[in-house]
Amino acid sequence: MFSSAYVWAKIISYLEERLTASTVSAWFDDTQVLEFNENHLIIYCPDQFRRDTIANRCAPYIHDALQEMFDSKAKLRVLDDEQLEKYQNKDTRVIMDINPNFTFQNFVVGPTNQLANNAAKAVVDNPGMVYNPLFIYGPPGVGKTHLLHAIANGIYAKNPNAKILNTKGEQFTIELLEAIRTGDNIAFRSKYRDVDLFLIDDIQFIAGKEVTQEEFFHTFNALHENGRQIVLTADRKPSDMLTLEGRLQSRFESGLMADVQPPDYETRMAIIQNKAIHLGLELPAEVCDYIAKNITNNVRQLEGTVKKIMAYRDLNNMPLDLPNVSRAISDMFKTGEGNTLPTPELVISQVCKFYSVDEATLRGTQRNRGTVEARQVAVYLMRKLTNLSSPEIGEVLNRDHATILYSVKQVEQKLAKNDTDMQNHIRDITANINSCL
C-alpha cells in the first residue's frame, strides 16, 4: 500500500497537469492529507469555501487520478474542524504526513539556498544538538517547505522510531482554540510536546494572536529544554513580524536563521532541467534558457511551467521548440512589477487567518469586537489593494454601500490617530497577502 503522502503528491501533480499550478495552489495549499486506504482518501481543509469547492468541483478529478494512477476506487473525504477532532481522537498522537518526494537528493542547491540546505543537513546529522531552533525564512515558492520535509525524511531514515510532528502555524492556532473550547488542553499539549522533531511551517501566522503565542512559547520551551529539535519556516525574519512577542522573537533568533531567496539564473536552469528529466521531457537548451530568463522569483512556478509544457505536448502533440513553448506558457509570465493584484478571496482568507475568524462568520452578522474589526479591515484592504468599487465589495461581503464606506472610514481614522495595533495589523496582513502573489 502506498503512503497517503505519496498518493497525495501524485494527485497534486495530476491536477496541476489538467488544471493549472496556480489553481491547484489556490484550492489545495491549506489541505492536509490524513489517511489513504482501500476505501477512503481522507484530507482536511480548514477553510469552508475551499472545502466545499474541493468536495463538489475537484472530487471527480481526484477520483480519476486514484483510478488512473493507483487503480483505486477509494472515495474522497474532506474533513471539517469537527470531523478532524473526531478523527484525531482515534489517536491523540496523529503525526501529519511528510511528502516522501521532498528530499535532499532532489533539492537543487545554489548560492541563494546553500546555507539553509547545509544547516538542514546538519540538523539531520545531530538533531537537537546544533542549530536548535533552525529558522528558515524567505518568500513563497523558494523551497522552504521542501527543506522542512527533507529534514523529516532524513531523520526518519536514520531513526524510524523518531516521533515527528509537522504542522502549520495556522493549524496550531486552530487546534489550540478547539482544545480551549473543549477543555482538552492536556491532550493538545501532549501531542505537541512529546515529539523528537517539531516542524512548523508558516510560523508568521501566530503573530498578533496573544493566546496562541502564549501557548507556543511554553511549547517551544518544553521542547527546547528537553533537547528536541525545532525547525520553523516563515516568509520573513522574526524582527519583521511586527506583532510577534519579543520573547518569541528572541527564541526564534537564538539558533540559526537561514534565508532562502529566489534562485539565480544557473540554479533556475538546473531546476528546469531536473524537472524535465523527472517528467521525461527533452527540452532544448534555448527553451530552458527562455524559461529561466522569464520566470525568476519562484521555484514552484518554474516547476509548474515545465508541467504545463508537458501537458501541451501530450494534449496537442506539440513540438517542443521555442515558438511553440513561448506561446504555450505566455500566461505564466507577469507583465510587469506590481501588476498582480490580490483577489478579494485572497484578502478575506488572509484576514480570517490573522484574526482566527472563519469566512462564514466574517460574511455573517456576528458583531463581537474581534469579528467587527476583522470585517472592517477586510473591507479596507479590498478597497486599497484591489480594483473593486465599494458596491462590489459590498456584494462580496453581503453589505450595503453605506456600511462599506463606514468600515473604510473607521480603519482610516484609527490609522490617522497612529493606532499602533491597527497599523501593525494592516502591515502584517498586507505582507501575508503579498507573499501569496
Secondary structure in CASP SS format (residue, H / E / C, confidence):
PFRMAT SS
TARGET T0000
AUTHOR 0000-0000-0000
METHOD secondary structure of the structure
MODEL  1
M C 1.00
F C 1.00
S C 1.00
S H 1.00
A H 1.00
Y H 1.00
V H 1.00
W H 1.00
A H 1.00
K H 1.00
I H 1.00
I H 1.00
S H 1.00
Y H 1.00
L H 1.00
E H 1.00
E H 1.00
R H 1.00
L C 1.00
T C 1.00
A H 1.00
S H 1.00
T H 1.00
V H 1.00
S H 1.00
A H 1.00
W H 1.00
F H 1.00
D C 1.00
D C 1.00
T C 1.00
Q E 1.00
V E 1.00
L E 1.00
E E 1.00
F E 1.00
N C 1.00
E C 1.00
N C 1.00
H E 1.00
L E 1.00
I E 1.00
I E 1.00
Y E 1.00
C C 1.00
P C 1.00
D C 1.00
Q H 1.00
F H 1.00
R H 1.00
R H 1.00
D H 1.00
T H 1.00
I H 1.00
A H 1.00
N H 1.00
R H 1.00
C H 1.00
A H 1.00
P H 1.00
Y H 1.00
I H 1.00
H H 1.00
D H 1.00
A H 1.00
L H 1.00
Q H 1.00
E H 1.00
M H 1.00
F H 1.00
D C 1.00
S C 1.00
K C 1.00
A C 1.00
K E 1.00
L E 1.00
R E 1.00
V E 1.00
L E 1.00
D C 1.00
D H 1.00
E H 1.00
Q H 1.00
L H 1.00
E H 1.00
K H 1.00
Y H 1.00
Q H 1.00
N C 1.00
K C 1.00
D C 1.00
T C 1.00
R C 1.00
V C 1.00
I C 1.00
M C 1.00
D C 1.00
I C 1.00
N C 1.00
P C 1.00
N C 1.00
F C 1.00
T C 1.00
F C 1.00
Q C 1.00
N C 1.00
F C 1.00
V C 1.00
V C 1.00
G C 1.00
P C 1.00
T C 1.00
N C 1.00
Q H 1.00
L H 1.00
A H 1.00
N H 1.00
N H 1.00
A H 1.00
A H 1.00
K H 1.00
A H 1.00
V H 1.00
V H 1.00
D H 1.00
N C 1.00
P C 1.00
G C 1.00
M C 1.00
V C 1.00
Y C 1.00
N C 1.00
P C 1.00
L E 1.00
F E 1.00
I E 1.00
Y E 1.00
G C 1.00
P C 1.00
P C 1.00
G C 1.00
V C 1.00
G C 1.00
K H 1.00
T H 1.00
H H 1.00
L H 1.00
L H 1.00
H H 1.00
A H 1.00
I H 1.00
A H 1.00
N H 1.00
G H 1.00
I H 1.00
Y H 1.00
A H 1.00
K H 1.00
N C 1.00
P C 1.00
N C 1.00
A C 1.00
K C 1.00
I E 1.00
L E 1.00
N E 1.00
T E 1.00
K E 1.00
G H 1.00
E H 1.00
Q H 1.00
F H 1.00
T H 1.00
I H 1.00
E H 1.00
L H 1.00
L H 1.00
E H 1.00
A H 1.00
I H 1.00
R H 1.00
T H 1.00
G C 1.00
D C 1.00
N H 1.00
I H 1.00
A H 1.00
F H 1.00
R H 1.00
S H 1.00
K H 1.00
Y H 1.00
R H 1.00
D C 1.00
V C 1.00
D C 1.00
L E 1.00
F E 1.00
L E 1.00
I E 1.00
D E 1.00
D C 1.00
I H 1.00
Q H 1.00
F H 1.00
I H 1.00
A C 1.00
G C 1.00
K C 1.00
E H 1.00
V H 1.00
T H 1.00
Q H 1.00
E H 1.00
E H 1.00
F H 1.00
F H 1.00
H H 1.00
T H 1.00
F H 1.00
N H 1.00
A H 1.00
L H 1.00
H H 1.00
E H 1.00
N C 1.00
G C 1.00
R C 1.00
Q E 1.00
I E 1.00
V E 1.00
L E 1.00
T E 1.00
A E 1.00
D C 1.00
R C 1.00
K C 1.00
P H 1.00
S H 1.00
D H 1.00
M C 1.00
L C 1.00
T C 1.00
L C 1.00
E C 1.00
G H 1.00
R H 1.00
L H 1.00
Q H 1.00
S H 1.00
R H 1.00
F H 1.00
E C 1.00
S C 1.00
G C 1.00
L E 1.00
M E 1.00
A E 1.00
D E 1.00
V C 1.00
Q C 1.00
P C 1.00
P C 1.00
D C 1.00
Y H 1.00
E H 1.00
T H 1.00
R H 1.00
M H 1.00
A H 1.00
I H 1.00
I H 1.00
Q H 1.00
N H 1.00
K H 1.00
A H 1.00
I H 1.00
H H 1.00
L H 1.00
G C 1.00
L C 1.00
E C 1.00
L C 1.00
P C 1.00
A H 1.00
E H 1.00
V H 1.00
C H 1.00
D H 1.00
Y H 1.00
I H 1.00
A H 1.00
K H 1.00
N H 1.00
I C 1.00
T C 1.00
N C 1.00
N C 1.00
V H 1.00
R H 1.00
Q H 1.00
L H 1.00
E H 1.00
G H 1.00
T H 1.00
V H 1.00
K H 1.00
K H 1.00
I H 1.00
M H 1.00
A H 1.00
Y H 1.00
R H 1.00
D H 1.00
L H 1.00
N H 1.00
N C 1.00
M C 1.00
P C 1.00
L C 1.00
D C 1.00
L H 1.00
P H 1.00
N H 1.00
V H 1.00
S H 1.00
R H 1.00
A H 1.00
I C 1.00
S H 1.00
D H 1.00
M H 1.00
F C 1.00
K C 1.00
T C 1.00
G C 1.00
E C 1.00
G C 1.00
N C 1.00
T C 1.00
L C 1.00
P C 1.00
T C 1.00
P H 1.00
E H 1.00
L H 1.00
V H 1.00
I H 1.00
S H 1.00
Q H 1.00
V H 1.00
C H 1.00
K H 1.00
F H 1.00
Y H 1.00
S C 1.00
V C 1.00
D C 1.00
E H 1.00
A H 1.00
T H 1.00
L H 1.00
R H 1.00
G C 1.00
T C 1.00
Q C 1.00
R C 1.00
N C 1.00
R H 1.00
G H 1.00
T H 1.00
V H 1.00
E H 1.00
A H 1.00
R H 1.00
Q H 1.00
V H 1.00
A H 1.00
V H 1.00
Y H 1.00
L H 1.00
M H 1.00
R H 1.00
K H 1.00
L H 1.00
T C 1.00
N C 1.00
L C 1.00
S C 1.00
S H 1.00
P H 1.00
E H 1.00
I H 1.00
G H 1.00
E H 1.00
V H 1.00
L H 1.00
N C 1.00
R C 1.00
D C 1.00
H H 1.00
A H 1.00
T H 1.00
I H 1.00
L H 1.00
Y H 1.00
S H 1.00
V H 1.00
K H 1.00
Q H 1.00
V H 1.00
E H 1.00
Q H 1.00
K H 1.00
L H 1.00
A H 1.00
K C 1.00
N C 1.00
D C 1.00
T H 1.00
D H 1.00
M H 1.00
Q H 1.00
N H 1.00
H H 1.00
I H 1.00
R H 1.00
D H 1.00
I H 1.00
T H 1.00
A H 1.00
N H 1.00
I H 1.00
N H 1.00
S H 1.00
C C 1.00
L C 1.00
END
